[in-house]
Amino acid sequence: MKTRARFSSLGFVVAAAGSAIGLGNIWKFPYITYANDGGSFVIVYLIAIALIGLPIMLAEILVGRRTQQSPVTAFLHFAKDVPGGKVWSGVGYLGVATGLVILSYYAVVAGWTVYYFGKCLSWSFGGFSDEIAANLGSDFGAFLGNGPVQILFHGLFMAVTVGVVASGIKGGIERVTKLLMPILMTILLLLCIVSVFSPGFGEAIRFLFHVGPIHTEAILEAVGHAFFTLSLGMGALITYGSYLGKEQSIPRDAFLITLLDTVIALMACVVMFSIIFAVPAAERAGTFTKSATILFTTLPRMFYDLPGGVIIAPVFYLLVAFAALTSTISLLEVVASFFIDKLGWGRKKAALVAGSTIFGFGVLAALSLGANSALTNWAPFGQRDAGVFGVLDYFASNWMLPVGGLMTALFVGWVLDAKLTRAELEEGHGAFKFFGLWRFLLRFVCPVAICWIIVAVIGGRAFN
C-alpha cells in the first residue's frame, strides 16, 4: 500500500490556516463588522468562533486523520461500522462538489486581484490622475464585460493553483503555503503600521473595540461568518487532516488555525477602517457597500489619497492575491484528492483533470459578468442572484456549505462512538479535558446554529 504523504506540524497549520484565510477575511469580515456597528459584533463573532467554528473544525480534522482519506473515502471507511452505512458517504461527495463549485467562481475573483495588482503598479509608476479616479467604476465594468481578459486571468490563477497541487503535499502545498503565509502576515502587519499614521486610525480603533447594542440580525451574521470563514463544510479540513500524522495534536493545531484566521481578520479591519474613516462621512456614505467590487472601484482612489499610497496600493492587492491563492490550493486539493483516493489516479493527472474541469465551469462564471447575455441573465433563484457567477455563489454559500457542516456535526457528534472520537483527539495530545464540552457543542449547539442559518436562507437571507 502506498504511504500517504504527511504535513509537518507547522506545515499543516499554515496550510489549513491558508485555506481559511481569503477574501472572507480581507474584505467580507471588515464589511460586516462595519455594517453591524463594530465592537459588539466582534465580541459575538468571537463567541461564535469558539462555540461553533472550532468544534466543527475539530470534527472535520478528526475524520480526516482517523481514516487517512479524503472526504468521500473517509465516510465510506466508516460505512461498515456505523448506522446508515454508505448513506453518509453523500456528505463526502457533497464536500467534493462544494469545492468544485466554489473554486470555479472564486478563481475568477482571484484573477481580478492579479489584474489590479498590475494596474496599481502602472498607476504607481505612471501616476494616478483625477480622470483615472473618476472612471474606476466604468473601467471595472468594462473589465468584467471583457470575456477574453476574464478567461485569461481566471486561467492564469488556475494554472498556478494546479501547479502547486500537482507538486504534492510536501513539495507543493506545504512549501508554497510556508512561503506565502509569512509574506501575507508581514504585508498585513506593515499595512497595520502604516494605518497608525492614517487620519482615520483613531476612529477606526474606537469603532472596532467599542461596545454597544447588538441586534438579532447581527448575531445571525456573526454565526454565519464564523462558520464560513474557517473553510468548514467543504471537505478541505477533512482532506488536510488526512495528511496529519498521529503524533500531532488536533486540538492544538485547530486552535492555532482558528487564532490565525481571527487575528488576520481583525488586522484587516484595522487596515480597512483606517482607510475608510480617513474619508469624510458624507463621501463615505454610499461608497462602502456589501459588494466586493468596492475593492476595485473605490479602494484604489482611497489608497492614492493616502501618504505612501503609491506603495500601499500594489502591496494591498498582492496581499489579497496571496490570500486567495492559499484558499484556491485547498479547494483544488479537495477535488484532486477524490480522484487520487477513490479512483487511484496519480497526483499530477488528478490535479490536471480536476483543474481543467473547474476551469471549464469557471469560464461560464467569467462570461456571466457581462460578456455573454444568456449567461449573465440566467436567474433560476430570482434576479438577486442573476448570472452563472451569482447562482453558483448563492447555491454554494447558502446551501452546500451549511448542509455539509450540519451533516458532519451530526455524524461525528451522534453517529461516531464517543470512545473513538476521544481517542483520536487525545492521540498526540494527551488528555483532552474539554472533550465533554466539545461533544455537547457538536451535538446540540452547532446543529441548532446551522439550522438557524438554513431557516434564514429559506426566509430570504443570503450569505454570499
C-alpha positions as CSV (number, residue, x, y, z in Angstrom):
1,M,0.0,0.0,0.0
2,K,1.3,3.4,-1.0
3,T,2.5,5.5,2.0
4,R,0.3,8.6,2.5
5,A,2.1,12.0,2.3
6,R,2.4,13.9,5.6
7,F,2.4,17.5,6.5
8,S,4.8,18.6,9.2
9,S,3.1,20.1,12.2
10,L,3.9,23.7,11.1
11,G,3.1,22.8,7.5
12,F,-0.4,21.6,8.5
13,V,-1.2,24.7,10.5
14,V,-0.1,27.2,7.8
15,A,-1.8,25.1,5.0
16,A,-5.1,24.9,6.9
17,A,-4.9,28.5,8.0
18,G,-4.2,29.5,4.4
19,S,-7.3,27.5,3.4
20,A,-9.4,29.5,5.9
21,I,-7.8,32.9,5.1
22,G,-9.0,34.5,1.9
23,L,-11.3,37.2,0.7
24,G,-13.7,36.5,3.6
25,N,-11.0,37.8,6.0
26,I,-9.6,40.7,3.9
27,W,-13.0,42.0,2.7
28,K,-16.1,40.4,4.0
29,F,-15.3,40.4,7.7
30,P,-14.4,44.2,7.7
31,Y,-17.6,44.9,5.8
32,I,-20.0,43.0,8.0
33,T,-18.2,44.4,11.1
34,Y,-18.7,47.9,9.7
35,A,-22.4,47.2,8.8
36,N,-23.1,45.9,12.3
37,D,-21.6,48.7,14.3
38,G,-18.2,47.3,15.2
39,G,-17.2,46.2,18.7
40,S,-20.3,44.3,19.9
41,F,-20.4,42.4,16.7
42,V,-16.8,41.4,17.1
43,I,-17.5,40.1,20.6
44,V,-20.4,38.0,19.3
45,Y,-18.3,36.8,16.4
46,L,-15.5,35.6,18.7
47,I,-18.1,33.7,20.8
48,A,-19.5,32.1,17.7
49,I,-16.0,31.1,16.5
50,A,-15.4,29.4,19.9
51,L,-18.8,27.7,20.2
52,I,-19.5,26.7,16.6
53,G,-16.5,27.2,14.3
54,L,-13.8,25.5,16.4
55,P,-15.9,22.4,17.4
56,I,-16.8,21.6,13.7
57,M,-13.1,22.2,12.7
58,L,-12.0,19.6,15.3
59,A,-14.6,17.2,13.9
60,E,-13.5,17.6,10.3
61,I,-9.8,17.2,11.1
62,L,-10.6,14.2,13.3
63,V,-12.5,12.4,10.4
64,G,-9.6,13.0,8.0
65,R,-6.8,11.9,10.3
66,R,-8.7,8.9,11.7
67,T,-9.3,7.5,8.2
68,Q,-6.2,8.9,6.4
69,Q,-8.6,9.5,3.5
70,S,-10.2,12.4,1.7
71,P,-14.0,13.2,2.2
72,V,-15.7,10.5,0.1
73,T,-13.5,7.6,1.0
74,A,-13.3,8.8,4.6
75,F,-17.0,8.5,5.1
76,L,-17.0,5.2,3.1
77,H,-14.4,4.0,5.6
78,F,-17.0,4.2,8.4
79,A,-19.8,2.8,6.3
80,K,-19.4,-0.8,7.5
81,D,-19.3,0.1,11.2
82,V,-21.9,2.9,11.7
83,P,-25.7,3.2,11.4
84,G,-26.8,4.5,8.0
85,G,-23.7,3.0,6.3
86,K,-23.0,4.3,2.8
87,V,-25.7,6.9,3.1
88,W,-23.1,9.1,5.0
89,S,-20.7,8.9,2.0
90,G,-23.0,11.5,0.5
91,V,-21.5,14.0,2.9
92,G,-18.1,13.4,1.3
93,Y,-19.5,13.7,-2.2
94,L,-21.1,17.0,-1.2
95,G,-17.8,18.3,0.1
96,V,-16.1,17.5,-3.2
97,A,-18.9,19.1,-5.2
98,T,-18.8,22.1,-3.0
99,G,-15.0,22.5,-3.5
100,L,-15.5,22.3,-7.3
101,V,-18.3,24.8,-7.4
102,I,-16.7,27.4,-5.1
103,L,-13.3,27.2,-6.8
104,S,-14.9,27.7,-10.3
105,Y,-16.0,31.2,-9.4
106,Y,-13.6,32.0,-6.6
107,A,-10.7,31.7,-9.1
108,V,-12.4,34.3,-11.3
109,V,-12.3,36.8,-8.5
110,A,-8.8,35.8,-7.6
111,G,-7.8,36.6,-11.2
112,W,-9.1,40.2,-10.6
113,T,-6.6,40.7,-7.8
114,V,-3.7,39.8,-10.1
115,Y,-5.1,42.2,-12.8
116,Y,-5.5,45.1,-10.3
117,F,-2.0,44.4,-8.8
118,G,-0.7,45.1,-12.3
119,K,-3.0,48.1,-12.7
120,C,-1.7,49.6,-9.4
121,L,1.9,49.1,-10.4
122,S,1.2,51.0,-13.6
123,W,-0.6,53.8,-11.6
124,S,2.2,54.0,-9.0
125,F,4.8,54.5,-11.7
126,G,2.7,56.4,-14.3
127,G,0.6,58.5,-12.0
128,F,-3.0,58.2,-10.6
129,S,-4.9,61.1,-12.1
130,D,-8.3,62.5,-11.3
131,E,-9.6,61.1,-14.6
132,I,-8.5,57.6,-13.6
133,A,-10.2,58.0,-10.2
134,A,-13.4,59.2,-11.8
135,N,-13.5,56.3,-14.3
136,L,-12.7,53.5,-11.8
137,G,-16.3,52.2,-11.8
138,S,-16.8,52.3,-15.6
139,D,-13.4,50.8,-16.2
140,F,-14.2,47.9,-13.8
141,G,-17.5,47.3,-15.6
142,A,-15.7,47.2,-18.9
143,F,-13.1,44.8,-17.4
144,L,-15.9,42.5,-16.2
145,G,-17.5,42.5,-19.7
146,N,-14.3,41.6,-21.5
147,G,-14.7,37.9,-21.8
148,P,-11.2,37.0,-23.2
149,V,-9.5,39.0,-20.4
150,Q,-11.7,37.4,-17.7
151,I,-10.9,34.0,-19.0
152,L,-7.2,34.8,-19.3
153,F,-6.7,35.9,-15.6
154,H,-9.0,33.1,-14.4
155,G,-6.9,30.6,-16.4
156,L,-3.6,32.1,-15.1
157,F,-4.7,31.7,-11.5
158,M,-6.0,28.2,-12.0
159,A,-2.7,27.2,-13.7
160,V,-0.7,28.4,-10.7
161,T,-3.1,26.5,-8.4
162,V,-2.9,23.3,-10.4
163,G,0.9,23.6,-10.5
164,V,1.1,23.8,-6.7
165,V,-1.3,20.9,-6.1
166,A,0.4,18.7,-8.7
167,S,3.7,19.2,-6.9
168,G,2.5,17.3,-3.9
169,I,1.8,17.8,-0.2
170,K,5.4,18.5,1.0
171,G,6.9,19.8,-2.2
172,G,3.9,21.8,-3.4
173,I,1.2,22.7,-0.8
174,E,3.3,22.9,2.3
175,R,6.3,24.6,0.6
176,V,4.1,27.3,-1.0
177,T,2.0,28.0,2.0
178,K,5.0,28.1,4.2
179,L,6.3,30.8,1.9
180,L,3.1,32.7,1.3
181,M,1.7,32.8,4.9
182,P,4.7,34.7,6.4
183,I,4.7,37.1,3.5
184,L,1.0,37.6,3.9
185,M,1.4,38.3,7.6
186,T,4.3,40.6,7.0
187,I,2.4,42.6,4.4
188,L,-0.7,42.9,6.7
189,L,1.5,43.9,9.6
190,L,3.2,46.6,7.5
191,L,-0.2,47.9,6.4
192,C,-1.3,48.0,10.0
193,I,1.8,50.0,10.9
194,V,1.1,52.4,8.0
195,S,-2.5,52.6,9.2
196,V,-1.4,54.1,12.6
197,F,-0.4,57.2,10.7
198,S,-3.7,57.5,8.8
199,P,-6.1,60.3,9.9
200,G,-8.8,57.6,10.3
201,F,-6.8,55.3,12.6
202,G,-8.1,56.7,15.9
203,E,-11.8,56.5,14.8
204,A,-11.2,53.0,13.4
205,I,-9.9,51.6,16.7
206,R,-12.7,53.2,18.7
207,F,-15.2,51.7,16.3
208,L,-13.7,48.3,16.2
209,F,-13.5,47.9,20.0
210,H,-16.4,49.9,21.4
211,V,-19.3,48.0,23.0
212,G,-22.9,48.9,22.1
213,P,-26.3,47.3,21.4
214,I,-26.4,44.2,19.2
215,H,-29.4,43.1,17.1
216,T,-30.6,39.6,16.2
217,E,-29.7,40.1,12.6
218,A,-26.1,40.9,13.6
219,I,-25.9,37.8,15.7
220,L,-27.1,35.7,12.8
221,E,-24.5,37.3,10.6
222,A,-21.8,36.6,13.1
223,V,-22.8,32.9,13.4
224,G,-22.9,32.6,9.6
225,H,-19.5,34.2,9.1
226,A,-17.9,32.2,11.9
227,F,-19.0,29.0,10.1
228,F,-17.9,30.1,6.6
229,T,-14.6,31.8,7.4
230,L,-12.9,28.6,8.6
231,S,-13.5,26.6,5.4
232,L,-16.0,24.4,7.1
233,G,-18.5,22.2,5.3
234,M,-16.5,21.8,2.0
235,G,-14.2,18.9,2.9
236,A,-11.0,21.0,2.9
237,L,-10.1,20.3,6.6
238,I,-11.0,16.6,6.2
239,T,-8.7,16.4,3.3
240,Y,-5.8,18.3,5.0
241,G,-6.4,16.3,8.2
242,S,-5.8,13.1,6.2
243,Y,-2.2,14.2,5.8
244,L,-1.7,14.8,9.5
245,G,0.5,12.4,11.5
246,K,-0.7,10.6,14.6
247,E,2.0,12.3,16.7
248,Q,0.4,15.7,16.1
249,S,-2.2,17.3,18.3
250,I,-5.5,18.0,16.6
251,P,-6.8,20.3,19.4
252,R,-3.6,22.4,19.5
253,D,-3.4,22.7,15.7
254,A,-7.1,23.6,15.4
255,F,-6.8,26.3,18.0
256,L,-3.8,27.8,16.2
257,I,-5.6,27.8,12.8
258,T,-8.6,29.5,14.4
259,L,-6.4,32.0,16.1
260,L,-4.5,32.9,13.0
261,D,-7.7,33.3,11.0
262,T,-9.2,35.5,13.6
263,V,-6.1,37.7,14.1
264,I,-5.8,38.3,10.4
265,A,-9.5,39.2,10.1
266,L,-9.1,41.8,12.9
267,M,-5.9,43.1,11.4
268,A,-7.7,43.5,8.1
269,C,-10.4,45.5,9.9
270,V,-7.7,47.9,11.3
271,V,-6.3,48.5,7.8
272,M,-9.7,48.8,6.1
273,F,-11.3,51.0,8.7
274,S,-8.3,53.3,8.9
275,I,-8.7,53.9,5.1
276,I,-12.5,54.2,5.3
277,F,-12.6,56.6,8.2
278,A,-10.0,58.8,6.6
279,V,-12.7,59.7,4.1
280,P,-15.3,62.3,5.1
281,A,-18.5,60.8,6.4
282,A,-20.6,62.4,3.6
283,E,-18.4,60.9,1.0
284,R,-18.1,57.5,2.8
285,A,-21.9,57.0,2.7
286,G,-23.0,55.1,-0.3
287,T,-19.4,54.1,-1.3
288,F,-18.8,51.4,1.3
289,T,-21.1,48.7,0.1
290,K,-21.6,45.0,0.6
291,S,-20.2,44.0,-2.9
292,A,-16.6,43.0,-3.0
293,T,-16.3,45.1,-6.2
294,I,-15.6,48.1,-4.0
295,L,-12.1,46.6,-3.7
296,F,-11.6,47.5,-7.4
297,T,-13.9,50.5,-7.8
298,T,-13.4,52.6,-4.7
299,L,-10.4,51.5,-2.7
300,P,-7.8,52.4,-5.3
301,R,-8.8,56.1,-5.1
302,M,-8.7,55.9,-1.3
303,F,-5.3,54.3,-1.4
304,Y,-3.8,57.0,-3.6
305,D,-5.2,59.8,-1.4
306,L,-3.1,58.5,1.5
307,P,0.6,59.3,2.1
308,G,2.6,56.5,0.6
309,G,-0.4,55.3,-1.5
310,V,1.9,54.5,-4.4
311,I,3.4,51.7,-2.3
312,I,0.3,50.8,-0.2
313,A,-2.0,50.1,-3.2
314,P,0.0,47.5,-5.1
315,V,1.1,45.8,-1.8
316,F,-2.5,45.5,-0.8
317,Y,-3.5,43.7,-4.0
318,L,-0.5,41.5,-3.6
319,L,-1.8,40.6,-0.1
320,V,-5.3,39.8,-1.4
321,A,-3.9,37.7,-4.3
322,F,-1.7,35.6,-1.9
323,A,-4.7,35.1,0.5
324,A,-6.8,34.0,-2.5
325,L,-4.1,31.5,-3.7
326,T,-3.8,29.8,-0.3
327,S,-7.6,29.2,-0.5
328,T,-7.7,28.0,-4.1
329,I,-5.0,25.5,-3.4
330,S,-7.1,23.8,-0.6
331,L,-10.2,23.9,-2.8
332,L,-8.5,22.1,-5.6
333,E,-6.9,19.6,-3.3
334,V,-10.3,18.5,-2.1
335,V,-11.3,17.6,-5.7
336,A,-8.0,16.2,-6.7
337,S,-7.8,14.0,-3.6
338,F,-11.1,12.4,-4.6
339,F,-9.5,11.2,-7.9
340,I,-6.4,10.0,-6.0
341,D,-8.1,8.2,-3.2
342,K,-11.3,6.9,-4.9
343,L,-10.0,6.2,-8.4
344,G,-6.4,5.6,-7.7
345,W,-5.1,8.2,-10.1
346,G,-1.6,9.8,-9.8
347,R,-1.4,13.3,-8.3
348,K,-0.4,15.1,-11.5
349,K,-3.2,13.5,-13.5
350,A,-5.7,14.2,-10.7
351,A,-4.7,17.8,-10.3
352,L,-4.7,18.4,-14.1
353,V,-8.1,16.8,-14.7
354,A,-9.7,18.4,-11.6
355,G,-8.2,21.8,-12.5
356,S,-9.3,21.6,-16.1
357,T,-12.9,20.7,-15.2
358,I,-13.1,23.5,-12.7
359,F,-11.5,25.9,-15.2
360,G,-14.3,25.0,-17.6
361,F,-17.0,25.8,-15.1
362,G,-15.2,29.0,-14.2
363,V,-15.3,30.1,-17.9
364,L,-19.1,30.1,-17.7
365,A,-18.9,32.2,-14.5
366,A,-16.3,34.5,-16.0
367,L,-18.5,35.1,-19.1
368,S,-21.6,35.7,-16.9
369,L,-20.4,39.1,-15.7
370,G,-21.5,40.9,-18.9
371,A,-19.6,39.2,-21.7
372,N,-22.4,36.8,-22.6
373,S,-26.0,38.0,-22.1
374,A,-27.6,34.5,-21.7
375,L,-25.1,33.5,-19.0
376,T,-25.3,37.0,-17.4
377,N,-29.1,36.9,-17.2
378,W,-29.6,33.3,-16.1
379,A,-31.6,33.6,-12.8
380,P,-33.2,30.3,-11.6
381,F,-33.3,31.7,-8.0
382,G,-34.6,35.1,-8.8
383,Q,-32.9,38.3,-10.1
384,R,-31.0,39.0,-6.9
385,D,-28.6,36.2,-7.9
386,A,-28.6,36.5,-11.6
387,G,-25.9,35.1,-13.8
388,V,-23.9,31.8,-13.6
389,F,-21.5,33.5,-11.2
390,G,-24.2,34.7,-8.8
391,V,-26.1,31.4,-8.9
392,L,-23.0,29.3,-8.1
393,D,-22.1,31.7,-5.2
394,Y,-25.7,31.6,-3.9
395,F,-26.1,27.9,-4.1
396,A,-22.7,27.0,-2.6
397,S,-22.7,29.6,0.2
398,N,-26.3,29.2,1.3
399,W,-27.0,25.5,0.8
400,M,-23.9,23.3,0.1
401,L,-21.7,24.7,2.9
402,P,-24.3,24.7,5.7
403,V,-25.7,21.3,4.8
404,G,-22.2,19.8,4.6
405,G,-21.3,21.3,8.0
406,L,-24.6,20.2,9.6
407,M,-24.2,16.6,8.4
408,T,-20.6,16.5,9.6
409,A,-21.6,17.7,13.0
410,L,-24.4,15.2,13.3
411,F,-22.2,12.4,12.0
412,V,-19.3,13.0,14.4
413,G,-21.4,14.0,17.3
414,W,-24.2,11.4,17.1
415,V,-23.1,8.5,14.9
416,L,-19.4,8.0,15.7
417,D,-18.7,6.3,19.0
418,A,-17.5,8.7,21.8
419,K,-14.6,6.4,22.7
420,L,-13.4,6.6,19.1
421,T,-13.6,10.4,18.9
422,R,-12.0,10.9,22.3
423,A,-9.1,8.5,21.4
424,E,-8.5,10.4,18.1
425,L,-8.5,13.8,19.7
426,E,-6.1,12.6,22.5
427,E,-3.7,10.9,20.1
428,G,-0.6,13.1,20.0
429,H,-2.2,15.5,22.5
430,G,-2.8,13.7,25.8
431,A,-5.9,14.0,27.9
432,F,-8.4,16.3,26.3
433,K,-10.2,17.9,29.2
434,F,-12.6,19.8,27.1
435,F,-13.9,16.6,25.4
436,G,-17.3,16.7,27.1
437,L,-17.8,20.3,26.3
438,W,-16.7,19.8,22.7
439,R,-19.1,16.9,22.2
440,F,-22.0,18.8,23.7
441,L,-21.4,21.8,21.4
442,L,-21.1,19.5,18.4
443,R,-24.3,17.6,19.2
444,F,-26.5,20.4,20.2
445,V,-25.2,24.0,19.7
446,C,-23.7,23.6,16.3
447,P,-26.7,21.8,14.7
448,V,-29.1,24.4,16.1
449,A,-26.9,27.3,14.9
450,I,-26.5,25.9,11.4
451,C,-30.3,25.1,11.2
452,W,-30.8,28.8,12.1
453,I,-28.7,29.7,9.1
454,I,-30.6,27.4,6.8
455,V,-34.0,28.7,8.1
456,A,-32.8,32.2,7.5
457,V,-31.8,31.3,3.9
458,I,-35.3,29.7,3.4
459,G,-36.7,33.0,4.6
460,G,-34.8,35.0,2.1
461,R,-31.5,35.8,3.8
462,A,-28.3,35.3,1.7
463,F,-24.8,34.7,3.0
464,N,-23.0,35.0,-0.4
